[in-house]
Amino acid sequence: MPIARLILRYAITAVLLALGLACLFAFHQRYWIWRRCFNELGRCFDPDSMTVYSEWAAIWGVLGGLFLVAGYVAYAAGRSRDLP
């Protein structure tokens, strides 16, 4: 396999995994910490930072999971092609 293709494949895998981790970090900061604070409208007010958090921030967890799965699939597909 040409070295350029190999580098490209690993770069795509690294980008997908990095995006997944970034989305999971956003999920943790915007939803997971505040999950017990949400009211019946799906909002949570933090008086210290004067910030309103929404339950819709849970979408970051879904996006993070999808990017991590896509990164793993890209990695596994590349590994299966390298085997004789």
N, C-alpha and C positions, 0 to 999 in steps of 0.2 A: 504494500500500500504506500502510495507517495506520502512523504513526510508532511506536505502542506495539508493534505486531507486529514491526516492524523491530528495535527495541531488544531485544525478547524473543528473537528469533532470534539476534542477535549475542551476547546474554548466555548463551544455551544453548551456543553454539559456544565461547565463551570458557571456560565452566565445563568443558566436555568436554576442551578442549585443556589447561587447567590440571591437571585430574585425570590426564591422560595424562603430562604432564611430572612431576607428583609421583610417580606410579607408577614412571616410568623412573628418577627419582632414587633411590627406594627400591630398585629393582633394582640400580642401580650400587653403592649403599652396602651392601646385604645379600648380594649374590651376586657381581657382576662382579669386585670387588676380590679376593675370596677364592676364585675359581674354581679355582685350582691347588692349593689347600690341602685340599680335601675328601678324606676317606678313603673306604674301601669301604662304610662305613655312611651316607655322604652328609652327614657332619658335619665342621666345621672349628672348632678351638678357638683363640681368640686369647688368649695368656697376658697380653698387656699390658692389655686391657680386661676380661679374665675373661669373655668372651662366647663362646657356641657358635653358630655359623652353620650353617644347614641348606641343602641343595640345593633344598629346596622354596621358597626365597626367589626362585627363578627365575620363579615365577608372577607376580611383580611386572612382569617384562618383558612377559609375555603381556597382562596387564591394561593396562599402559601403551600397548602397541601397539593394543589394541582401542579404548581411549579416544581415541587420536590419530586412528585411522581414522574413528571415529564423529564426531569433531569436524570432520574434513575433509569427510565426507559432508554433515554439517549445513551447513557453509559453502558447499559446491558446490551443494547443493540450493537454498539461498537465493539464490545468485548466478544460477542458471539461471532462477529466477522473475522476477528483476529485469530480465532482458533482454527487449527488445520482440519 
